[in-house]
Amino acid sequence: MWSSSHHNPVFLLQNSQARLETLAHDADFLARYDGVIRAFDAYLANEGSWFKKAHPDFKGAIAYFSAEFGVHNSLRIYSGGLGILAGDHCKTASDLGVPLVGVGFMYPQGYGQQRISSDGWQQNVFEHIDWNNSPVRPRLSPAGERFIIDIGWGSWKLRVAVWEVVVGRMRLYLMDTNVEGNSIPDREISGRLYGGDKTMRLRQEIVLGIGGVRVLRALNVPAAVFHANEGHCSFLFLELARERVGAGRSFKEAVLDISSSTVFTTHTPVEAGHDVFDEQLVAEYFKTYLTELGLSQDQFLDFGRVGGESGWNMTALALKLSGRRNAVSRRHGIVSRHMWSKLWPGVPEEKAPIAHVTNGVHLATWVQQDLAWTFTKYLGEDWWDKQDDAALWSRVAAIPDDELWMVHQRNKEEWFKVLRSRARNRWISGYADSSQVLAQGSLLDSSALTVGFARRFASYKRANLILHDLSRLKALLLDQWRPLQIVFAGKAHPADDLGKALIQQIYRLAKDPAFGGRIVFVEDYDMHVARYFVQGCDLWLNNPLAPLEACGTSGEKAAVNGVPSLSVLDGWWEEGYNGNNGWAIGACGGRGSGEDADAADAKDIYESLEKNIIPLYYDQGPDRVPRGWVKVMKESIRSVAPQFGGNRMVKEYVDKLYAPAEALVKI
Ligand SMILES: *Cc1c(COP(=O)(O)O)cnc(C)c1O
């Protein structure tokens, strides 16, 4: 039940009453149960947390706004990297005792699933979710009724209900507009993540930013710092200003005031990743609201403009109104300062006030369990608390090669087992023909060097780059003694036909007997499958068009599991690559775009594989342990875990961005 529910604890508990009653009389089970509960209670009660020690005077809470939160697969309120990062941020904040509360959306209509048709075309199947089987509860008022507040203005009556998710020591408040009394269109505002047209999106972002602040106020959350995770939440800054104007300050004073307690993180250099709304649309929705700010329509609209050009840009709004701004890797910091320096005329580009905090991943979520035990054995019980201490990780050298290799081999087999079981389920349910069952990975061979490529199919990620020279690739795949396998997964945006065409190109090869079942495409990439991918493959391939990868986190997840990257030197890899912990494609900053750059990058990939990666992997002694390869695995764990774990990231957010903000508020 655990595995068929994709590890949903709520579903498991609600559907195993009889079994639980039996176990209630099983002394062994109860002893283990007590042990787990004790450990959990100790976690919740931990008074000696890092935050208390590092910032004893900090008062109040940090309100973290995000359109999506990827906390766990059983709570389908995320779409991809941005959400997973938000989830990892929350879980790490809980671990460190950071007083963070999350603000986001409950998406009552559910979640889009990916199915691939027999000819390789992505279908979007909409799945309704039974929220009773998810770890979320309606927030109730003290009187025991649904907690619902009005957040509309002027003639717009809009009510939101609040749901609550408990993430360790922190809380996530999720808004839901599917409430009695709302108009039908308003009920659908929180229906689907990124659903609908521009108007719908604007309405969603109004609820997220403005509604979110009002919900926090109504819940009496003592928010001292407000953090907008990406431009979807930027309206929160307007609402904070409006509160101050309402208290008698001028708009100018209000803006100055809020800048001391606000943080904004930008997440992408890709133009299409920034919401820009038609000014007319914004003016229409904010007609009454802007008078409460004491601004004329033109003054108001100017806050959304970039360089005087028409258009309401949510990122520009946040950059102008927030006090501290950051990008998500060193390279992305440089790129963002270049992109946005026009917002600070007269300031030299390198001085544009956008810092960076490189993304990291929550190790407890992503490090495979047996490997975590191996770390406990060789690094010590407290590796977990000391995870950002580089010295600790030098002890990875003490793990015997064959032990690490065995754990990895088991993870790989576990991954293939999951893929086969998914393929079998498709087969049984009648959705797949036999060639699709093969395309989904039923022929995968656990002794072959296996490359993982899984991420959104946005065109800048160049999923088909490794297919550039098919005959050269085919020779590697079909090598009798040293074969290569590639497992792909990822979703294209429902409106992105180019992305879907990339999937189709790969899918056709996966079904083509000429490629020997050594190219695989796995449907419906999500957080659950992602864990098996990053824990089970041998090599993580990432070849975006630099410098468009803001950070990329899946390579970090792989690296901490001993899976090295073959990656373009962009995003985190430019900081993480040290010459011994994986392989680089191209040079720092990339080769630019175009046919020639693609060809040169593809050539790098083939050469690395042919000359370095494949020979190293297959250089196995009589015990079949590839010692040279294991050395790279260890170096990957040693160098990446302390620097790209969640603790390093969240501590940096606290020290650089949250704590100084709060200090100013007190003055
Ligand atoms: C980590 C993760 C991502 C982010 O991937 P990148 O392309 O490396 O940023 C996307 N989707 C899922 C399901 C993930 O787990």
The ligand as an ORCA input file, in Angstrom:
! r2SCAN-3c Opt
* xyz 0 1
  C      14.523     18.884     -8.319
  C      13.354     18.815     -9.196
  C      13.203     19.720    -10.240
  C      14.224     20.807    -10.515
  O      15.070     20.380    -11.505
  P      16.193     21.309    -12.183
  O      15.877     21.272    -13.612
  O      17.477     20.692    -11.835
  O      16.058     22.661    -11.567
  C      12.097     19.604    -11.056
  N      11.166     18.654    -10.855
  C      11.273     17.759     -9.860
  C      10.209     16.744     -9.675
  C      12.366     17.813     -8.991
  O      12.454     16.937     -7.990
*
